Amino acid sequence: MPFIPKLDKNKKGEPIIVKKTIQHGPKKGKKGYVDSSGKIWIRDRAHGDYPDHWDVQENGGKMGRTRVGDDGEPL
Amino acid sequence: MKPSEDDLSRGLVAVGSAGGWQVDLDEAISDDERWFMQIEGPSVYLNFEVESPRVIDKALEFLMKRKKADSESRRRWSRKNDELKIGKCDKELVTLVRDDEFADRYFLAVQTATKLTFRVTFGGKDLVQLESALRQAKIDVDDEGPE
C-alpha cells in the first residue's frame, strides 16, 4: 500500500503534496498527507505491539483507518 | 474576510523528522500568502500559523545559540531568560523559551488571549532531535528558494 500523493500546484506553479485535517476520531485536528484516493496519512509512533507506522484515515477519519508500516505493507 | 485556517487548502513545503520529533511547514494553496507549522514530539502536537518559512531558521538559530556561547567564551551561561515568538498570531502566542537554569533545556509555550497556558519542556535528547528535524526542514525550505 505505497503512498501516492495527491498533488496540487503552489503559487510558483510547482507540484505540492496536499494536506488535510482529520475531522473525526481521536486524531481529529491533526494534519496529514493526502493520497491519490483521498485518504489522509498521519504518522503514528510505536505503541503496544506496533512499531512506528502510518495511520491511513478514510473519509477524514469517519470510516476508520489502516495501519501501514514503513515498508508500505499493512500491519 | 480572511478564510479560516480550516477552509484553506494546504500543501507541504518542508518536513524534517528525527527520533520522536517531526516538523512540517505548509503553505496555503491559494492566492493568500499564509504559512503554517506543525511541531510534533513524543507528548505534544501543535499546529499554528507562522509569519514565513524563515521561522525555521530563526528557531534553529535560537536553539543553537547556547552551543555558540559555550564554545566561544566558556563563560558562565547567562542567567537571563530569552524568548522567541514563532507563531504569527498575537492572540495565540507560541513561543520558544530558553531556560535560565540549564543550558540544554527549553520550553515550548502556548498562551491564548484568555490566558489558557500550555507548556512543554524539552532538553537533552529531545532538544537534539528537534534541532535535527528543524535542520532537515530548513534544507527543504532552502531548496524552495526565495519566497
Backbone of each chain as ProteinMPNN parsed JSONL, in Angstrom:
{"seq_chain_A": "MPFIPKLDKNKKGEPIIVKKTIQHGPKKGKKGYVDSSGKIWIRDRAHGDYPDHWDVQENGGKMGRTRVGDDGEPL", "coords_chain_A": {"N_chain_A": [[0.848, -1.195, 0.0], [1.59, 1.487, -1.086], [2.384, 4.97, -0.631], [0.831, 7.254, -2.644], [0.999, 10.404, -3.61], [-1.489, 13.006, -3.469], [-1.469, 15.66, -5.619], [-1.123, 19.188, -5.878], [-0.807, 22.535, -7.182], [1.622, 24.92, -6.172], [2.046, 28.466, -5.494], [4.05, 29.108, -7.22], [3.654, 27.491, -9.259], [4.623, 24.979, -8.942], [4.616, 21.43, -8.227], [2.908, 20.228, -5.321], [2.458, 18.507, -2.277], [-0.715, 17.699, -1.159], [-2.324, 18.588, 1.881], [-4.456, 17.691, 4.612], [-6.972, 18.103, 7.179], [-7.726, 15.881, 9.797], [-11.012, 14.998, 10.487], [-12.596, 13.459, 12.118], [-12.793, 11.176, 14.913], [-10.203, 10.003, 17.278], [-7.899, 11.257, 16.402], [-8.592, 13.675, 15.477], [-8.194, 16.887, 14.138], [-5.498, 16.744, 13.615], [-3.045, 17.256, 11.087], [-2.657, 15.766, 7.962], [-1.121, 13.882, 5.222], [-2.391, 13.822, 1.969], [-3.486, 11.158, -0.068], [-3.674, 9.784, -3.447], [-6.169, 8.669, -3.565], [-7.65, 10.071, -1.811], [-7.38, 9.486, 0.838], [-6.117, 10.137, 4.139], [-2.913, 10.374, 5.404], [-1.312, 9.933, 8.434], [1.342, 10.225, 10.781], [2.144, 7.768, 13.154], [3.345, 6.991, 16.289], [5.378, 4.354, 17.736], [3.596, 1.961, 19.593], [2.293, -0.23, 22.042], [2.171, -3.347, 20.514], [2.957, -2.411, 18.08], [5.267, -1.028, 15.757], [6.726, 2.212, 14.859], [4.552, 3.748, 12.549], [2.247, 4.368, 9.816], [-0.918, 5.877, 10.062], [-3.632, 5.405, 8.135], [-6.179, 7.269, 7.216], [-9.576, 6.968, 6.481], [-12.023, 8.746, 4.669], [-11.727, 11.164, 6.113], [-11.341, 10.176, 8.629], [-13.668, 9.158, 9.429], [-14.379, 6.658, 8.617], [-12.782, 4.826, 9.91], [-9.45, 3.392, 10.062], [-6.356, 2.322, 8.498], [-3.448, 0.615, 9.416], [-0.225, 1.208, 8.308], [2.954, -0.009, 7.571], [6.431, 1.121, 7.518], [7.389, -0.009, 5.275], [5.395, 0.066, 3.506], [3.535, -1.888, 3.663], [0.427, -3.144, 4.947], [-0.113, -3.323, 8.475]], "CA_chain_A": [[0.0, 0.0, 0.0], [2.511, 2.631, -1.108], [1.764, 6.292, -0.614], [0.869, 8.003, -3.908], [0.465, 11.683, -3.132], [-2.37, 13.888, -4.247], [-0.674, 16.855, -5.856], [-1.723, 20.414, -6.398], [0.301, 23.423, -7.556], [1.784, 26.078, -5.301], [1.948, 29.765, -6.196], [5.078, 29.177, -8.259], [3.288, 26.512, -10.277], [5.338, 23.721, -8.695], [3.748, 20.442, -7.561], [2.969, 20.277, -3.866], [1.621, 17.456, -1.699], [-1.861, 18.286, -0.469], [-2.527, 18.173, 3.27], [-5.826, 17.902, 5.086], [-7.162, 17.901, 8.618], [-8.6, 14.782, 10.209], [-12.22, 15.617, 11.038], [-13.322, 12.554, 13.017], [-11.997, 10.196, 15.652], [-9.261, 10.523, 18.28], [-6.829, 12.046, 15.789], [-9.232, 14.867, 14.928], [-7.4, 18.101, 14.272], [-4.142, 16.56, 13.089], [-2.907, 17.466, 9.631], [-1.991, 14.622, 7.339], [-0.815, 13.966, 3.799], [-3.5, 13.218, 1.217], [-3.05, 10.328, -1.185], [-4.422, 9.966, -4.695], [-7.565, 8.23, -3.41], [-8.302, 10.949, -0.847], [-7.147, 9.08, 2.231], [-5.158, 11.02, 4.82], [-1.867, 9.621, 6.095], [-0.657, 10.626, 9.547], [2.384, 9.425, 11.409], [1.808, 7.316, 14.498], [4.553, 6.452, 16.926], [5.3, 2.986, 18.249], [2.748, 1.795, 20.779], [1.881, -1.628, 22.18], [2.942, -4.276, 19.673], [3.206, -1.821, 16.77], [6.383, -0.088, 15.612], [6.319, 3.453, 14.183], [3.809, 3.385, 11.337], [1.313, 5.382, 9.311], [-2.363, 5.654, 10.181], [-4.242, 5.906, 6.904], [-7.553, 7.555, 7.629], [-10.524, 7.009, 5.363], [-13.117, 9.692, 4.803], [-11.426, 12.118, 7.175], [-11.337, 9.511, 9.929], [-15.028, 8.704, 9.719], [-14.553, 5.238, 8.327], [-11.702, 4.025, 10.479], [-8.126, 3.583, 9.495], [-5.491, 1.168, 8.263], [-2.065, 0.866, 9.831], [0.715, 0.815, 7.244], [4.332, 0.065, 8.026], [7.332, 1.948, 6.714], [7.659, -0.709, 4.009], [4.227, 0.192, 2.645], [2.632, -3.019, 3.871], [-0.486, -3.002, 6.094], [0.31, -4.05, 9.676]], "C_chain_A": [[0.889, 1.253, 0.0], [1.734, 3.941, -1.117], [1.953, 6.951, -1.979], [0.221, 9.338, -3.618], [-0.551, 12.304, -4.08], [-1.609, 15.203, -4.381], [-1.545, 18.013, -6.312], [-0.538, 21.287, -6.831], [0.388, 24.578, -6.563], [1.789, 27.353, -6.147], [2.998, 29.92, -7.279], [4.754, 28.2, -9.388], [3.984, 25.167, -10.101], [4.416, 22.728, -7.995], [3.975, 20.454, -6.056], [2.02, 19.209, -3.327], [0.508, 18.104, -0.883], [-1.95, 17.732, 0.95], [-3.951, 18.513, 3.681], [-5.891, 17.621, 6.569], [-8.092, 16.721, 8.869], [-9.801, 15.389, 10.922], [-12.917, 14.744, 12.076], [-12.351, 11.661, 13.767], [-10.985, 10.845, 16.575], [-8.143, 11.39, 17.697], [-7.373, 13.339, 15.164], [-8.375, 16.096, 15.19], [-5.985, 17.961, 13.732], [-4.152, 16.73, 11.576], [-2.144, 16.291, 9.045], [-1.803, 14.837, 5.86], [-1.891, 13.205, 3.017], [-2.943, 12.368, 0.084], [-4.013, 10.461, -2.359], [-5.865, 9.489, -4.593], [-8.269, 9.002, -2.304], [-8.117, 10.554, 0.601], [-6.056, 9.985, 2.838], [-4.187, 10.172, 5.638], [-1.286, 10.478, 7.218], [0.299, 9.663, 10.246], [1.925, 9.045, 12.817], [3.036, 6.639, 15.091], [4.293, 5.064, 17.504], [4.476, 2.945, 19.524], [2.285, 0.355, 20.846], [2.784, -2.512, 21.339], [3.375, -3.648, 18.353], [4.421, -0.908, 16.797], [5.845, 1.245, 15.074], [5.628, 3.067, 12.873], [2.968, 4.568, 10.886], [-0.12, 4.929, 9.588], [-2.985, 6.248, 8.933], [-5.736, 6.04, 7.158], [-8.451, 7.666, 6.402], [-11.646, 7.976, 5.671], [-12.912, 10.631, 5.997], [-11.419, 11.513, 8.561], [-12.676, 8.909, 10.271], [-15.168, 7.196, 9.552], [-13.379, 4.41, 8.816], [-10.396, 4.248, 9.766], [-7.407, 2.254, 9.313], [-4.098, 1.531, 8.737], [-1.145, 0.359, 8.726], [2.128, 0.999, 7.759], [5.185, 0.911, 7.1], [7.702, 1.282, 5.393], [6.45, -0.636, 3.073], [3.227, -0.937, 2.789], [1.716, -2.764, 5.059], [0.01, -3.836, 7.276], [-0.865, -4.888, 10.185]], "O_chain_A": [[0.926, 1.989, 0.986], [0.584, 4.003, -1.552], [3.079, 7.18, -2.42], [-0.989, 9.402, -3.402], [-0.482, 12.153, -5.3], [-1.164, 15.783, -3.391], [-2.541, 17.847, -7.016], [0.603, 20.824, -6.845], [-0.629, 25.144, -6.16], [1.564, 27.313, -7.357], [2.86, 30.766, -8.162], [5.502, 28.101, -10.36], [3.946, 24.318, -10.991], [3.527, 23.135, -7.247], [5.092, 20.665, -5.583], [0.92, 19.023, -3.848], [0.761, 18.949, -0.025], [-1.685, 16.554, 1.185], [-4.564, 19.461, 3.189], [-5.002, 16.994, 7.145], [-9.128, 16.589, 8.217], [-9.646, 16.192, 11.842], [-13.746, 15.241, 12.839], [-11.232, 11.42, 13.316], [-10.901, 12.071, 16.658], [-7.516, 12.166, 18.418], [-6.671, 14.008, 14.405], [-7.895, 16.318, 16.302], [-5.341, 18.963, 13.423], [-5.119, 16.398, 10.891], [-1.111, 15.878, 9.574], [-2.256, 15.835, 5.3], [-2.249, 12.081, 3.369], [-2.042, 12.795, -0.638], [-5.027, 11.153, -2.277], [-6.698, 9.849, -5.424], [-9.371, 8.631, -1.899], [-8.64, 11.215, 1.499], [-5.2, 10.516, 2.13], [-4.6, 9.356, 6.461], [-0.828, 11.597, 6.99], [0.078, 8.452, 10.286], [1.396, 9.868, 13.564], [3.676, 5.809, 14.445], [3.151, 4.662, 17.727], [4.635, 3.78, 20.414], [1.921, -0.227, 19.824], [4.009, -2.44, 21.437], [4.091, -4.285, 17.58], [4.597, -0.117, 17.723], [4.641, 1.385, 14.859], [6.078, 2.159, 12.174], [2.983, 5.632, 11.505], [-0.481, 3.77, 9.381], [-2.882, 7.451, 8.693], [-6.453, 5.049, 7.297], [-8.137, 8.354, 5.43], [-12.156, 8.021, 6.79], [-13.828, 10.853, 6.788], [-11.481, 12.231, 9.559], [-12.814, 8.225, 11.285], [-15.955, 6.544, 10.239], [-13.024, 3.404, 8.201], [-10.253, 5.173, 8.966], [-7.781, 1.225, 9.876], [-3.621, 2.638, 8.484], [-1.273, -0.777, 8.268], [2.46, 2.044, 8.319], [4.735, 1.36, 6.046], [8.257, 1.923, 4.5], [6.471, -1.204, 1.981], [2.193, -0.949, 2.121], [2.159, -2.228, 6.075], [0.503, -4.947, 7.081], [-0.736, -5.585, 11.192]]}, "seq_chain_B": "MKPSEDDLSRGLVAVGSAGGWQVDLDEAISDDERWFMQIEGPSVYLNFEVESPRVIDKALEFLMKRKKADSESRRRWSRKNDELKIGKCDKELVTLVRDDEFADRYFLAVQTATKLTFRVTFGGKDLVQLESALRQAKIDVDDEGPE", "coords_chain_B": {"N_chain_B": [[-13.157, 38.963, 3.883], [-10.779, 37.145, 5.722], [-10.209, 33.751, 4.95], [-10.923, 31.054, 7.251], [-8.513, 28.978, 8.899], [-9.203, 26.327, 8.593], [-10.688, 26.335, 6.271], [-8.89, 26.646, 4.262], [-6.998, 25.278, 1.544], [-4.115, 23.317, 1.843], [-0.624, 22.806, 1.294], [2.334, 20.79, 1.398], [5.432, 22.14, 2.254], [7.895, 21.857, 3.539], [9.648, 19.389, 5.44], [10.807, 17.718, 8.358], [12.335, 15.175, 10.261], [13.184, 13.471, 13.232], [14.065, 11.005, 15.484], [11.596, 11.039, 17.886], [10.451, 13.36, 16.969], [8.892, 15.681, 14.74], [8.775, 18.104, 12.203], [6.736, 20.126, 10.303], [6.199, 22.254, 7.522], [3.724, 24.111, 6.047], [2.026, 25.559, 3.193], [-0.526, 27.848, 2.168], [-2.615, 26.867, -0.459], [-3.456, 28.857, -2.488], [-4.363, 32.192, -3.389], [-3.711, 33.515, -1.145], [-1.033, 34.469, 0.933], [0.039, 32.505, 3.106], [1.33, 30.71, 5.867], [1.951, 27.697, 7.663], [2.801, 25.864, 10.559], [3.648, 22.687, 11.882], [4.517, 21.143, 14.866], [5.579, 18.222, 16.179], [6.024, 16.122, 18.928], [7.164, 13.58, 21.26], [5.164, 13.839, 23.237], [3.496, 15.844, 22.401], [1.575, 17.901, 20.179], [1.435, 20.431, 17.936], [-0.196, 22.888, 15.999], [0.071, 25.749, 14.092], [-0.174, 29.115, 12.808], [2.407, 30.731, 10.987], [4.714, 33.446, 10.362], [6.418, 33.346, 8.117], [8.448, 31.096, 6.055], [10.9, 31.58, 7.168], [10.845, 31.234, 9.829], [11.807, 28.807, 10.578], [14.584, 28.9, 10.298], [15.069, 30.892, 12.21], [14.212, 29.654, 14.553], [16.002, 27.537, 14.731], [18.435, 28.894, 14.96], [18.01, 30.124, 17.404], [17.825, 27.935, 19.158], [20.337, 26.871, 18.818], [22.007, 28.737, 19.854], [22.967, 28.473, 22.473], [25.049, 26.699, 22.294], [26.884, 28.078, 20.837], [27.652, 30.076, 22.588], [28.818, 28.621, 24.641], [31.074, 27.526, 23.397], [32.439, 29.687, 22.358], [33.041, 31.551, 24.374], [33.24, 30.282, 26.856], [32.261, 31.195, 29.166], [30.231, 31.632, 32.151], [26.928, 30.551, 31.695], [24.518, 32.837, 30.579], [22.171, 34.127, 32.83], [19.884, 35.206, 32.039], [16.559, 35.026, 30.954], [15.319, 34.067, 27.794], [13.423, 34.606, 24.863], [11.65, 33.481, 21.946], [9.331, 34.405, 19.663], [7.369, 32.35, 17.763], [4.966, 31.832, 16.569], [2.446, 33.365, 14.487], [0.157, 34.707, 15.261], [-0.97, 37.049, 17.607], [-2.914, 36.591, 19.454], [-2.808, 33.997, 20.059], [-0.278, 33.033, 21.387], [2.717, 31.556, 20.464], [5.653, 30.388, 21.639], [9.17, 29.994, 21.865], [11.148, 29.28, 24.626], [14.055, 29.967, 26.394], [15.653, 28.231, 28.966], [16.817, 29.479, 32.104], [18.289, 28.125, 33.823], [19.347, 25.623, 33.1], [21.479, 24.997, 30.422], [20.773, 23.338, 28.329], [18.043, 23.122, 28.212], [14.782, 23.824, 27.226], [11.626, 25.5, 26.647], [8.458, 25.052, 25.165], [6.008, 27.205, 24.673], [2.575, 27.969, 24.837], [0.159, 30.402, 24.734], [-3.088, 31.614, 25.083], [-5.413, 34.276, 24.215], [-7.183, 34.321, 26.263], [-5.71, 33.584, 28.338], [-5.25, 30.892, 28.679], [-2.825, 28.491, 29.215], [-0.212, 26.537, 27.974], [2.488, 24.418, 28.308], [5.461, 22.89, 27.183], [8.19, 20.993, 28.142], [11.467, 20.557, 26.971], [14.564, 18.949, 26.405], [18.049, 17.869, 26.413], [18.176, 14.791, 24.823], [15.76, 15.127, 23.386], [15.942, 17.794, 22.597], [18.148, 17.706, 20.882], [17.089, 16.074, 18.887], [14.895, 17.582, 17.989], [16.234, 19.805, 16.979], [17.579, 18.533, 14.886], [15.425, 17.746, 13.284], [14.449, 20.261, 12.576], [16.602, 21.192, 11.128], [16.575, 19.516, 8.885], [14.141, 20.282, 7.766], [14.783, 22.867, 7.127], [16.55, 22.48, 5.009], [14.78, 21.678, 3.003], [13.305, 24.051, 2.779], [15.288, 25.834, 1.957], [15.873, 24.721, -0.492], [13.603, 25.389, -1.844], [13.974, 27.994, -2.498], [13.922, 31.645, -2.817], [11.122, 33.404, -1.335]], "CA_chain_B": [[-12.809, 38.37, 5.172], [-9.786, 36.098, 5.524], [-10.771, 32.424, 5.248], [-10.359, 30.42, 8.438], [-7.476, 28.027, 8.55], [-9.829, 25.072, 8.176], [-11.211, 26.451, 4.91], [-7.797, 26.739, 3.295], [-6.267, 24.096, 1.094], [-2.726, 23.461, 2.204], [0.333, 21.888, 0.699], [3.563, 20.607, 2.159], [6.605, 22.856, 1.745], [9.124, 21.329, 4.127], [9.42, 18.438, 6.533], [12.001, 17.178, 8.993], [11.942, 14.191, 11.267], [14.308, 12.832, 13.919], [13.586, 10.401, 16.718], [10.156, 11.194, 18.068], [10.063, 14.725, 16.614], [8.679, 15.997, 13.338], [8.428, 19.494, 11.932], [6.176, 20.333, 8.968], [5.834, 23.62, 7.132], [2.744, 24.076, 4.962], [1.59, 26.854, 2.674], [-1.883, 27.873, 1.623], [-2.66, 26.688, -1.92], [-4.439, 29.841, -2.923], [-3.658, 33.458, -3.573], [-3.268, 34.004, 0.161], [0.328, 34.135, 1.328], [-0.047, 32.092, 4.503], [2.192, 29.583, 6.19], [1.563, 27.023, 8.893], [3.821, 24.936, 11.035], [3.278, 21.687, 12.894], [5.619, 20.549, 15.62], [5.088, 17.047, 16.912], [7.026, 15.449, 19.74], [6.638, 12.385, 21.941], [3.938, 14.087, 24.008], [2.917, 17.136, 22.034], [1.291, 18.189, 18.771], [0.996, 21.818, 17.79], [-0.356, 23.42, 14.648], [-0.152, 27.184, 14.242], [0.228, 29.921, 11.677], [3.677, 31.419, 11.153], [4.859, 34.613, 9.503], [7.064, 32.952, 6.859], [9.337, 29.947, 6.252], [12.099, 31.995, 7.906], [10.7, 30.856, 11.231], [12.616, 27.606, 10.827], [15.926, 29.442, 10.514], [15.11, 31.639, 13.479], [14.084, 28.695, 15.66], [17.276, 26.81, 14.807], [19.438, 29.827, 15.479], [17.692, 30.336, 18.809], [18.174, 26.731, 19.912], [21.779, 26.622, 18.689], [22.728, 29.848, 20.473], [23.625, 28.072, 23.727], [26.288, 25.998, 21.945], [27.815, 29.115, 20.393], [28.155, 30.77, 23.77], [29.691, 27.705, 25.374], [32.357, 27.272, 22.731], [33.16, 30.929, 22.074], [33.52, 32.306, 25.523], [33.379, 29.418, 28.03], [31.853, 31.901, 30.382], [29.022, 31.112, 32.75], [25.763, 30.785, 30.851], [23.726, 33.979, 31.013], [21.001, 33.717, 33.598], [18.723, 35.933, 31.54], [15.618, 34.279, 30.125], [15.273, 34.542, 26.429], [12.246, 34.074, 24.201], [11.476, 33.71, 20.522], [7.942, 34.204, 19.235], [7.393, 31.649, 16.472], [3.634, 31.888, 15.981], [2.145, 34.674, 13.889], [-0.997, 35.361, 15.865], [-0.738, 37.527, 18.978], [-3.96, 36.084, 20.352], [-2.421, 32.61, 20.412], [1.18, 33.185, 21.379], [3.53, 30.343, 20.501], [6.971, 30.946, 21.94], [10.258, 29.158, 22.385], [11.735, 29.971, 25.78], [15.303, 29.354, 26.854], [15.742, 28.12, 30.418], [17.964, 30.207, 32.649], [18.92, 27.274, 34.83], [20.119, 24.612, 32.387], [21.737, 25.467, 29.055], [20.182, 22.467, 27.301], [16.611, 22.949, 28.468], [13.929, 24.846, 26.63], [10.188, 25.31, 26.805], [7.591, 25.496, 24.076], [4.887, 27.746, 25.45], [1.432, 28.482, 24.088], [-0.784, 31.125, 25.596], [-4.172, 32.221, 24.316], [-5.86, 35.594, 24.682], [-7.916, 34.118, 27.526], [-4.683, 33.172, 29.303], [-5.029, 29.447, 28.758], [-1.395, 28.311, 29.005], [0.225, 25.165, 27.759], [3.942, 24.445, 28.189], [6.153, 21.611, 27.032], [9.619, 21.093, 28.456], [12.3, 19.61, 26.236], [16.002, 19.14, 26.586], [18.818, 16.648, 26.197], [17.96, 14.048, 23.573], [14.646, 15.758, 22.66], [16.451, 19.028, 22.003], [18.992, 17.31, 19.75], [16.219, 15.553, 17.821], [14.126, 18.694, 17.425], [17.191, 20.551, 16.148], [17.824, 17.753, 13.673], [14.211, 17.849, 12.461], [14.413, 21.629, 12.027], [17.678, 21.291, 10.124], [16.082, 18.842, 7.674], [13.096, 21.139, 7.186], [15.496, 24.033, 6.572], [17.076, 22.068, 3.701], [13.645, 21.758, 2.071], [12.973, 25.465, 2.585], [16.372, 26.433, 1.164], [15.725, 24.184, -1.856], [12.481, 26.084, -2.475], [14.44, 29.275, -2.992], [13.322, 32.835, -2.212], [9.642, 33.416, -1.342]], "C_chain_B": [[-11.846, 37.203, 4.921], [-10.41, 34.738, 5.84], [-10.134, 31.848, 6.502], [-9.352, 29.369, 7.991], [-8.07, 26.731, 8.034], [-10.335, 25.13, 6.739], [-10.106, 26.386, 3.864], [-7.306, 25.374, 2.853], [-4.802, 24.336, 1.399], [-1.874, 22.439, 1.502], [1.625, 21.891, 1.486], [4.728, 21.328, 1.493], [7.889, 22.198, 2.235], [8.776, 20.376, 5.253], [10.762, 17.969, 7.061], [11.585, 16.255, 10.105], [13.178, 13.571, 11.897], [13.801, 12.277, 15.245], [12.076, 10.538, 16.791], [9.634, 12.552, 17.647], [9.895, 14.887, 15.103], [8.242, 17.45, 13.228], [7.923, 19.561, 10.5], [5.957, 21.819, 8.749], [4.903, 23.517, 5.929], [2.495, 25.482, 4.444], [0.165, 26.731, 2.156], [-1.802, 27.744, 0.108], [-3.755, 27.605, -2.438], [-3.657, 31.12, -3.147], [-3.152, 34.02, -2.252], [-1.846, 33.542, 0.462], [0.3, 33.776, 2.82], [0.724, 30.798, 4.703], [1.785, 29.005, 7.543], [2.629, 26.013, 9.269], [3.181, 23.92, 11.968], [4.561, 21.184, 13.553], [5.023, 19.385, 16.401], [6.243, 16.398, 17.649], [6.407, 14.253, 20.418], [5.324, 12.638, 22.696], [3.251, 15.39, 23.617], [2.638, 17.182, 20.545], [0.763, 19.616, 18.725], [0.862, 22.155, 16.317], [-0.662, 24.902, 14.784], [0.356, 27.914, 13.01], [1.546, 30.618, 12.007], [3.796, 32.52, 10.117], [5.413, 34.235, 8.127], [7.918, 31.719, 7.117], [10.593, 30.287, 7.049], [12.048, 31.592, 9.376], [11.579, 29.643, 11.564], [14.063, 27.998, 11.107], [16.061, 30.084, 11.882], [15.06, 30.689, 14.666], [15.399, 27.94, 15.852], [18.359, 27.673, 15.433], [19.252, 30.025, 16.977], [18.13, 29.138, 19.649], [19.685, 26.494, 19.913], [22.609, 27.639, 19.47], [23.508, 29.419, 21.707], [24.973, 27.444, 23.411], [27.353, 27.03, 21.556], [28.464, 29.782, 21.599], [29.142, 29.887, 24.515], [31.049, 27.606, 24.713], [33.133, 28.561, 22.528], [33.777, 31.517, 23.316], [33.847, 31.467, 26.746], [32.994, 30.14, 29.319], [30.623, 31.213, 30.956], [27.853, 31.474, 31.869], [24.937, 31.919, 31.451], [22.463, 33.515, 31.724], [19.74, 34.363, 33.056], [17.864, 35.02, 30.69], [15.565, 34.892, 28.752], [14.105, 33.875, 25.733], [12.287, 34.359, 22.719], [10.032, 33.402, 20.162], [7.984, 33.526, 17.874], [6.032, 31.6, 15.811], [3.354, 33.28, 15.467], [1.125, 35.458, 14.713], [-0.72, 35.771, 17.303], [-1.78, 37.018, 19.962], [-3.689, 34.635, 20.758], [-0.899, 32.571, 20.327], [1.88, 31.831, 21.45], [4.981, 30.8, 20.586], [7.947, 29.843, 22.327], [10.924, 29.951, 23.504], [12.987, 29.216, 26.215], [15.308, 29.35, 28.375], [16.931, 28.942, 30.907], [18.696, 29.381, 33.716], [19.841, 26.239, 34.163], [20.242, 25.007, 30.92], [21.065, 24.599, 28.006], [18.709, 22.194, 27.569], [15.839, 24.151, 27.924], [12.475, 24.509, 26.927], [9.499, 25.786, 25.54], [6.3, 25.931, 24.762], [3.805, 28.276, 24.524], [0.524, 29.191, 25.075], [-1.821, 31.808, 24.73], [-4.544, 33.562, 24.924], [-6.608, 35.482, 26.009], [-6.999, 33.545, 28.599], [-4.617, 31.671, 29.533], [-3.574, 29.211, 28.389], [-1.059, 26.829, 28.913], [1.738, 25.221, 27.555], [4.48, 23.033, 28.073], [7.623, 21.85, 27.32], [10.38, 20.114, 27.574], [13.765, 19.97, 26.411], [16.712, 17.837, 26.31], [18.547, 16.055, 24.829], [16.828, 14.681, 22.743], [15.107, 17.03, 21.96], [17.279, 18.702, 20.765], [18.124, 16.848, 18.578], [15.387, 16.663, 17.184], [15.022, 19.555, 16.537], [17.419, 19.839, 14.822], [16.628, 17.844, 12.728], [14.121, 19.234, 11.815], [15.457, 21.792, 10.926], [17.243, 20.657, 8.8], [15.029, 19.701, 6.981], [13.736, 22.364, 6.537], [16.062, 23.708, 5.182], [15.972, 22.154, 2.645], [13.308, 23.211, 1.759], [14.023, 26.126, 1.701], [16.289, 25.974, -0.29], [14.623, 24.899, -2.612], [12.925, 27.408, -3.063], [13.705, 30.425, -2.335], [11.81, 32.807, -2.322], [9.127, 34.332, -2.45]], "O_chain_B": [[-12.065, 36.382, 4.029], [-11.063, 34.58, 6.871], [-8.966, 32.105, 6.793], [-9.354, 28.936, 6.839], [-7.508, 26.101, 7.138], [-10.405, 24.104, 6.062], [-10.374, 26.099, 2.698], [-7.206, 24.44, 3.648], [-4.305, 25.45, 1.229], [-2.332, 21.349, 1.158], [1.964, 22.868, 2.154], [4.978, 21.144, 0.301], [8.838, 22.003, 1.475], [7.758, 20.526, 5.929], [11.73, 17.838, 6.312], [10.608, 16.509, 10.81], [14.113, 13.188, 11.194], [13.184, 12.994, 16.032], [11.368, 10.186, 15.848], [8.482, 12.878, 17.936], [10.641, 14.318, 14.306], [7.459, 17.953, 14.033], [8.602, 19.106, 9.581], [5.579, 22.549, 9.666], [5.251, 22.91, 4.915], [2.716, 26.468, 5.147], [-0.284, 25.655, 1.761], [-1.011, 28.434, -0.536], [-4.849, 27.157, -2.782], [-2.427, 31.122, -3.1], [-2.28, 34.887, -2.229], [-1.503, 32.375, 0.268], [0.511, 34.631, 3.68], [0.764, 29.925, 3.836], [1.339, 29.722, 8.439], [3.266, 25.396, 8.414], [2.286, 24.25, 12.746], [5.541, 20.85, 12.887], [4.085, 19.552, 17.181], [7.304, 16.154, 17.076], [5.241, 13.938, 20.178], [4.475, 11.751, 22.781], [2.511, 15.97, 24.412], [3.36, 16.586, 19.745], [-0.22, 19.959, 19.383], [1.69, 21.763, 15.495], [-1.573, 25.274, 15.524], [1.198, 27.408, 12.268], [1.778, 31.038, 13.14], [3.075, 32.531, 9.119], [4.946, 34.732, 7.103], [8.101, 31.328, 8.27], [11.275, 29.392, 7.55], [13.061, 31.604, 10.076], [12.031, 29.485, 12.698], [14.686, 27.488, 12.038], [17.027, 29.855, 12.61], [15.764, 30.879, 15.657], [15.852, 27.729, 16.977], [19.096, 27.237, 16.317], [20.226, 30.086, 17.727], [18.728, 29.299, 20.713], [20.242, 25.982, 20.884], [23.794, 27.413, 19.715], [24.593, 29.94, 21.965], [25.934, 27.624, 24.158], [28.532, 26.895, 21.883], [29.672, 30.02, 21.62], [30.185, 30.359, 24.968], [32.073, 27.602, 25.398], [34.364, 28.542, 22.526], [34.933, 31.938, 23.297], [34.643, 31.884, 27.588], [33.368, 29.727, 30.416], [30.046, 30.325, 30.329], [27.787, 32.588, 31.349], [24.688, 31.962, 32.656], [21.774, 32.609, 31.256], [18.644, 34.101, 33.552], [18.367, 34.323, 29.809], [15.748, 36.097, 28.582], [13.822, 32.704, 25.982], [12.878, 35.345, 22.279], [9.565, 32.276, 20.335], [8.569, 34.061, 16.932], [5.943, 31.351, 14.609], [3.936, 34.258, 15.936], [1.206, 36.678, 14.848], [-0.291, 34.956, 18.12], [-1.548, 37.017, 21.17], [-4.291, 34.125, 21.703], [-0.321, 32.134, 19.331], [1.66, 31.057, 22.381], [5.472, 31.512, 19.71], [7.593, 28.891, 23.022], [11.225, 31.134, 23.351], [12.976, 27.996, 26.38], [14.999, 30.364, 29.0], [17.931, 29.082, 30.203], [19.59, 29.871, 34.406], [20.966, 26.015, 34.609], [19.249, 25.31, 30.259], [20.809, 25.069, 26.897], [18.191, 21.144, 27.191], [16.197, 25.309, 28.138], [12.139, 23.417, 27.383], [9.893, 26.778, 24.927], [5.593, 25.117, 25.357], [4.097, 28.954, 23.539], [0.17, 28.644, 26.12], [-1.487, 32.494, 23.764], [-4.064, 33.938, 25.993], [-6.657, 36.437, 26.784], [-7.461, 33.079, 29.64], [-3.987, 31.223, 30.491], [-3.126, 29.685, 27.346], [-1.559, 26.001, 29.674], [2.22, 25.986, 26.72], [4.031, 22.112, 28.754], [8.225, 22.792, 26.805], [9.977, 18.958, 27.444], [14.136, 21.136, 26.546], [16.081, 16.823, 26.011], [18.673, 16.73, 23.807], [16.937, 14.759, 21.52], [14.69, 17.301, 20.834], [17.13, 19.343, 19.724], [18.39, 17.187, 17.424], [15.198, 16.676, 15.967], [14.604, 19.984, 15.461], [17.448, 20.469, 13.766], [16.796, 18.0, 11.518], [13.759, 19.357, 10.645], [15.213, 22.454, 9.917], [17.512, 21.197, 7.727], [15.028, 19.829, 5.756], [13.265, 22.837, 5.503], [16.053, 24.555, 4.29], [16.197, 22.639, 1.536], [13.054, 23.559, 0.606], [13.685, 26.891, 0.798], [16.595, 26.736, -1.208], [14.666, 25.017, -3.837], [12.324, 27.896, -4.02], [12.942, 30.212, -1.393], [11.264, 32.257, -3.279], [7.917, 34.476, -2.62]]}, "name": "protein", "num_of_chains": 2, "seq": "MPFIPKLDKNKKGEPIIVKKTIQHGPKKGKKGYVDSSGKIWIRDRAHGDYPDHWDVQENGGKMGRTRVGDDGEPLMKPSEDDLSRGLVAVGSAGGWQVDLDEAISDDERWFMQIEGPSVYLNFEVESPRVIDKALEFLMKRKKADSESRRRWSRKNDELKIGKCDKELVTLVRDDEFADRYFLAVQTATKLTFRVTFGGKDLVQLESALRQAKIDVDDEGPE"}
